[in-house]
Amino acid sequence: MEQTLSPSPSFASLALHPNLQRGLKELGFARPTPIQADAIPPGLEGRDLLACAMTGSGKTYAFLLPILHHLMAKPRGSTRALVLTPTRELAAQINQSLSDVAIHTPLTSAAIFGGVGMGPQEHAFRSGADVLIATPGRLLDHFRQPYAKLDQLEFLVLDEADRMLDMGFLPEIKKILRHLPTKKRQTLFFSATMPAPIAALSQEMLNKPVTLNLQRQSAPAKGITQAVYPVSQDLKSALLVELLKRGDMPQALVFTRTKHRANRLASQLVTNGIKAERIHGNRSQSQRTQALAGFKDGAYQVLVATDIAARGIDVEALGHVVNFDVPVAAEDYIHRVGRTARAEATGEAFTFVSPDEEGELKQIERAIGKQLPRVTVSGFDYTAKPQAKLEVPLADRIAEIRKKKSEDRARAAAKVARRESAQGGGSGRGGAAKSAAKPAARPAARPSSPRSDARPASRPASPAAASNASPYAAPRGEGKPAGGSGRGAPAPRRGPRAS
């Protein structure tokens, strides 16, 4: 059964629980978005759902509201709903959206993702939070423990299914399904696109689903004004600084191709007096949370991000998205620019295109079905020499890493040498002289027996014994003997047998 999107009614006409209606009203939501209007009624009926929904379409409440409505009708006590999502940021965003709309209900939820301690997440399992919103990897970590049981699960959501496929999560999702109860459950399946592996997974998981908008062509939201800024690769940073300082972009989310470029760009922006932070996979969870919170609060004018954050950043009234690098895939372009003009608002998306990126841009234009307008910034010197390179070549970065490691080894060796000198020098004035004289005096005072002298020649020390010798021991013949069985000399310690 396939439906097409219909004109949006009011939320009051959707027969949601009064406490949820109250939360929606306080959030300022009077009318559902098209995907919400078509997804909520079959969700309330308990039907499985297969929906194509782009970022910014309001799909989070399209699956949360019917689930919360059903949970309100039954007593609490165990986890009954699970939402699987690809990134930490998206999990946190969904959890916050749930908390906002369910503020007048007793329902509880928890976000389960990596990069943070497992203790509070374990508590959510043990206490039976009504809804868990999880990334696949961390959820599997918990499933290795006896407390992680979801045997009372009634509702399952796969959000951004195609993104989870892109990130290699399909095997993890199949493992997770084996941990879930086999009894009948309601499953809501959301994906921006429907590649073959995702279509096959949906057929495996869903029971006679209502399908929504499957034939819709992928395209950015209607409220997004798109433009292309042709510029050489070396002048992209300067052009971005120019636009920011002119006041054309009060706040902007900027996407780069790599983590290295995100770091370098954020640093260059700060050097030019622009408050900026970055968010990508190499940043700790606390750093990512702080950067996103600071951007939402207005502490940073610019947040530089890689595609890991493209589907996990929800900033109210974000006016500008900048593709500093042209994405390779058209779908990534659509999800990047979808961070603006959310919930039927308006926004602008600018794409910086160097001559070597024209091929990727043409693919994007074919995918969205139109040619994007080119813009030249008046007063900007397109022939200027860049002040600093944005990207350090990989060979140079490797050389720098090797140089640092060499310096670290040299410092460690110097530290060992100083320790040896301190141990060998003794204490007090003249200690070094006494230490130097001591080895020469000992052999004369206590000569080795003929037996111990002859033994090394006929029976050399084993490699195991040699491996256990102290690195500070004096060579044989200087000072106290290192081994042998002469009178007064300890027997050599044998190392472990080789296996």
ABEGO torsion letter per residue (X at the ends): XBBBBBBBBBAAAAGBBAAAAAAAAAAGBABBBAAAAAAAAAAAAGBBBBBBBBBGAGAAAAAAAAAAAAAAABBBGBBABBBBBABAAAAAAAAAAAAAAAAABABBBBBBBBGBBAAAAAAAAAAGBABBBBBAAAAAAAAABAABBAAABABBBBBGAAAAAAAGAAAAAAAAAAABBABBBBBBBBBABBBAAAAAAAAAABBGBBBBGAABBBBBBAABBBBBBBBBAAAAAAAAAAAAAAGABABBBBBBABAAAAAAAAAAAAAAGBBBBBBBAABBAAAAAAAAAAAAAGABABBBBBAAAAAABBBBGBABBBBABBBABAAAAAAAAAABGBGGBBBBBBBBBBAAAAAAAAAAAAAAGBBBBBBBBBGBBAABBBABBABBBAAAAAAAAAAAAAAAAAAAAAAAAAAAAAAAAEBEBGAAAAAAAAAAAAAAABBBBAAAAAAAAABBBBAAAAAABBAABBBBGBEBBABEABBGBBBBBBBBBBX
